Amino acid sequence: MDYQGKNVLVVGGSSGIGNGVARAFLDRGARVCVWGTRHSAAAYAGEDGSDLSGLDYACVDVSDFDAVAGAAAPFERLDVLVQCQGTVIYGRGEFAMEGFEKVVAVNLGSVMACATRFHDDLAASQGSLIILSSNAAYRTTLGNPAYNASKAGLLGLTRSLAQAWVSDGIRVNGVAPGLVDTKLTKVTVEHPDRLKWALSMIPARRLGTPADIAGAVLFLASPHAAYVIGQTITVDGGASL
């Protein structure tokens, strides 16, 4: 798992799982750029789950597909693209079309936009694209139809891009995390009754960590996974069992 001399872009790498993934590559020698939504890296200073020290940073609104298409490449050569962007709307906001479209645009549409933006870069380096979905893709999520549909859609997108782009030398795979303590899951992890119920459904009897997810991403981006094509690895402590 040595990434010395490799260049990695982590979309959504400013916090949470994405930040854990970015730091895992950085710790193994890669040069890493993260895309986030705030105007500068300094805007994340002091925020729990966000450490941008040693990382390059660019502000790109991935829900604006034209902005993605026109975004500058972070490096002359791109070896790994990891897509960790995601959002959710609670309080039944996803049942309104405005909310539904917003979540789908970020969770699904922007992944395709970023993938196509960097297709040629990854083809040139014979690189790897890794898409973060969710174990929610395999079940229903009460109150969040857009989140559920978009994460399920990523499974199909991962397979389709893998089949289409393997002949270009690009390996496409995915990771489906379970419940990880991030700002998107505070509605569960900071609510004692909900947390107790959630832990009862996880055979490992603990929440996942960004490092848990990063381990699977590091594997998929490495030569150890050279014959792994179009797969989404579930990393959820056994919750999907």
C-alpha positions as CSV (number, residue, x, y, z in Angstrom):
1,M,0.0,0.0,0.0
2,D,2.7,2.4,-1.0
3,Y,1.4,5.4,-2.9
4,Q,4.7,7.3,-3.2
5,G,4.7,9.3,-6.5
6,K,0.9,8.9,-7.0
7,N,-1.6,11.7,-7.4
8,V,-5.0,11.3,-5.9
9,L,-8.2,13.5,-6.0
10,V,-10.8,13.0,-3.4
11,V,-14.1,14.7,-4.2
12,G,-15.8,15.4,-0.9
13,G,-12.6,15.0,1.0
14,S,-12.9,18.0,3.2
15,S,-14.6,16.1,6.1
16,G,-16.0,12.8,7.3
17,I,-15.3,9.6,5.3
18,G,-13.7,11.6,2.4
19,N,-11.3,13.3,4.7
20,G,-10.3,9.9,6.3
21,V,-9.7,8.5,2.8
22,A,-7.6,11.6,1.8
23,R,-5.5,11.3,4.8
24,A,-4.9,7.6,4.4
25,F,-3.5,8.2,0.9
26,L,-1.4,11.1,2.2
27,D,0.0,9.0,5.0
28,R,1.1,6.5,2.4
29,G,3.1,9.0,0.3
30,A,0.6,10.2,-2.2
31,R,0.0,13.8,-3.1
32,V,-3.7,14.5,-2.5
33,C,-6.1,17.2,-3.5
34,V,-9.6,17.4,-2.1
35,W,-12.6,19.2,-3.5
36,G,-14.9,20.8,-1.0
37,T,-17.8,23.4,-1.0
38,R,-16.2,26.2,1.1
39,H,-14.1,29.0,-0.4
40,S,-10.9,27.9,1.2
41,A,-9.3,25.1,3.4
42,A,-9.1,27.6,6.2
43,A,-12.9,27.7,6.4
44,Y,-12.8,24.1,7.8
45,A,-10.3,24.9,10.6
46,G,-11.2,23.4,13.9
47,E,-14.1,21.5,12.6
48,D,-14.5,17.9,13.9
49,G,-13.7,15.3,11.3
50,S,-11.9,17.7,9.1
51,D,-8.1,17.9,8.8
52,L,-6.8,19.5,5.6
53,S,-3.2,19.8,6.7
54,G,-0.8,18.6,4.0
55,L,-3.6,18.4,1.5
56,D,-4.2,20.5,-1.6
57,Y,-7.6,22.0,-1.7
58,A,-10.0,23.4,-4.4
59,C,-13.6,24.7,-4.0
60,V,-15.9,23.1,-6.6
61,D,-19.7,22.9,-6.3
62,V,-20.2,19.5,-7.8
63,S,-23.9,20.0,-8.1
64,D,-23.1,22.5,-10.8
65,F,-22.2,20.2,-13.6
66,D,-20.8,23.0,-15.8
67,A,-18.5,24.0,-13.0
68,V,-17.3,20.4,-12.8
69,A,-16.7,20.3,-16.5
70,G,-14.7,23.5,-16.4
71,A,-12.7,22.7,-13.3
72,A,-9.0,22.7,-13.5
73,A,-7.1,19.4,-13.2
74,P,-5.4,19.3,-9.8
75,F,-2.3,17.6,-11.2
76,E,-0.6,17.0,-14.6
77,R,-1.2,13.3,-13.9
78,L,-4.1,11.8,-12.0
79,D,-3.7,8.2,-10.8
80,V,-6.7,7.8,-8.5
81,L,-10.1,9.5,-8.3
82,V,-12.2,8.8,-5.2
83,Q,-15.8,10.2,-5.1
84,C,-17.1,10.6,-1.6
85,Q,-19.5,13.5,-2.1
86,G,-23.0,13.1,-0.6
87,T,-25.9,14.8,1.1
88,V,-29.2,14.0,2.7
89,I,-32.3,16.0,3.8
90,Y,-34.1,14.9,6.9
91,G,-37.6,15.9,8.0
92,R,-39.2,14.3,4.9
93,G,-37.7,17.0,2.8
94,E,-36.8,14.5,0.1
95,F,-40.5,13.8,-0.6
96,A,-40.7,17.3,-2.2
97,M,-39.3,17.5,-5.7
98,E,-36.9,20.3,-4.9
99,G,-35.3,18.3,-2.1
100,F,-35.4,15.0,-4.2
101,E,-33.7,16.7,-7.1
102,K,-31.0,18.4,-4.9
103,V,-30.0,15.1,-3.3
104,V,-30.0,13.1,-6.5
105,A,-27.9,15.9,-8.2
106,V,-25.2,15.7,-5.6
107,N,-25.2,11.9,-4.8
108,L,-25.6,10.6,-8.3
109,G,-25.5,13.2,-11.0
110,S,-22.3,14.8,-9.8
111,V,-20.5,11.4,-9.6
112,M,-21.1,11.0,-13.3
113,A,-20.1,14.6,-14.0
114,C,-16.8,14.1,-12.2
115,A,-16.2,10.7,-13.7
116,T,-16.5,12.0,-17.2
117,R,-14.5,15.1,-16.4
118,F,-11.5,13.0,-15.5
119,H,-12.0,10.0,-17.8
120,D,-9.1,11.1,-20.1
121,D,-6.8,11.8,-17.2
122,L,-7.4,8.3,-15.7
123,A,-7.1,6.7,-19.1
124,A,-3.7,8.3,-19.6
125,S,-2.4,7.0,-16.2
126,Q,-4.2,3.7,-16.4
127,G,-5.7,4.8,-13.1
128,S,-8.5,3.9,-10.8
129,L,-11.9,5.4,-10.0
130,I,-13.6,4.5,-6.7
131,I,-17.2,5.5,-6.0
132,L,-18.6,5.6,-2.4
133,S,-22.1,4.4,-2.2
134,S,-23.8,3.1,1.0
135,N,-25.1,-0.1,2.5
136,A,-28.5,1.8,2.3
137,A,-28.4,0.9,-1.4
138,Y,-29.3,-2.7,-0.5
139,R,-32.3,-1.8,1.7
140,T,-34.9,0.9,2.3
141,T,-34.2,4.1,4.3
142,L,-37.3,5.4,6.1
143,G,-37.9,9.1,5.2
144,N,-35.1,9.4,2.6
145,P,-36.2,8.3,-0.8
146,A,-33.7,10.4,-2.7
147,Y,-30.8,9.3,-0.6
148,N,-31.8,5.6,-1.1
149,A,-32.4,5.9,-4.8
150,S,-29.2,7.8,-5.4
151,K,-27.1,5.4,-3.5
152,A,-28.7,2.4,-5.2
153,G,-28.1,4.1,-8.5
154,L,-24.4,4.3,-7.7
155,L,-24.1,0.6,-7.7
156,G,-25.4,0.4,-11.3
157,L,-23.2,3.4,-12.3
158,T,-20.2,1.7,-10.9
159,R,-20.9,-1.5,-12.9
160,S,-21.7,0.4,-16.1
161,L,-18.6,2.6,-16.0
162,A,-16.4,-0.4,-15.1
163,Q,-17.6,-2.3,-18.1
164,A,-17.4,0.6,-20.5
165,W,-14.0,1.9,-19.3
166,V,-12.0,-1.2,-18.6
167,S,-10.8,-1.2,-22.2
168,D,-9.5,2.3,-21.7
169,G,-7.3,1.0,-18.8
170,I,-9.5,2.5,-16.0
171,R,-10.5,0.2,-13.2
172,V,-13.9,1.3,-11.6
173,N,-15.0,-0.1,-8.3
174,G,-17.0,1.1,-5.3
175,V,-17.3,0.9,-1.5
176,A,-20.6,0.8,0.4
177,P,-20.1,2.0,4.0
178,G,-22.4,1.3,6.8
179,L,-23.1,3.6,9.7
180,V,-20.0,5.9,10.3
181,D,-19.9,8.7,12.8
182,T,-19.9,11.8,10.5
183,K,-21.9,15.1,10.3
184,L,-24.4,13.4,8.0
185,T,-25.2,10.7,10.6
186,K,-25.5,13.0,13.7
187,V,-29.3,12.5,13.6
188,T,-28.6,8.9,14.7
189,V,-25.3,8.8,16.6
190,E,-26.2,11.8,18.8
191,H,-29.7,10.3,19.7
192,P,-29.2,7.7,22.4
193,D,-32.3,5.6,21.5
194,R,-31.5,5.6,17.8
195,L,-27.9,4.8,18.4
196,K,-28.7,1.9,20.7
197,W,-31.1,0.5,18.0
198,A,-28.5,1.0,15.3
199,L,-25.7,-0.8,17.2
200,S,-28.0,-3.7,17.9
201,M,-28.3,-4.2,14.1
202,I,-24.5,-4.3,13.6
203,P,-22.9,-7.6,14.5
204,A,-19.5,-5.9,15.2
205,R,-21.4,-3.8,17.8
206,R,-19.6,-0.6,16.9
207,L,-19.9,2.3,14.5
208,G,-17.6,2.4,11.5
209,T,-14.8,4.9,11.3
210,P,-13.4,6.8,8.3
211,A,-10.3,4.7,8.6
212,D,-12.3,1.5,8.2
213,I,-13.7,2.8,4.9
214,A,-10.3,4.1,3.8
215,G,-8.8,0.6,4.1
216,A,-11.1,-0.7,1.4
217,V,-10.5,2.2,-0.8
218,L,-6.7,1.8,-0.5
219,F,-7.0,-1.8,-1.5
220,L,-9.2,-1.1,-4.5
221,A,-6.8,1.6,-5.8
222,S,-3.8,-0.7,-5.4
223,P,-2.2,-3.4,-7.6
224,H,-3.6,-6.0,-5.2
225,A,-7.0,-5.3,-6.8
226,A,-5.8,-5.4,-10.4
227,Y,-8.4,-8.1,-11.3
228,V,-11.3,-6.5,-9.4
229,I,-13.6,-4.8,-11.8
230,G,-17.0,-3.2,-11.2
231,Q,-17.4,-4.4,-7.7
232,T,-18.8,-2.6,-4.7
233,I,-17.4,-3.8,-1.4
234,T,-19.7,-3.4,1.6
235,V,-17.9,-2.2,4.7
236,D,-20.5,-2.1,7.5
237,G,-19.5,-4.4,10.4
238,G,-21.9,-7.0,9.2
239,A,-25.0,-4.8,9.3
240,S,-26.1,-5.9,5.9
241,L,-26.2,-9.5,7.0
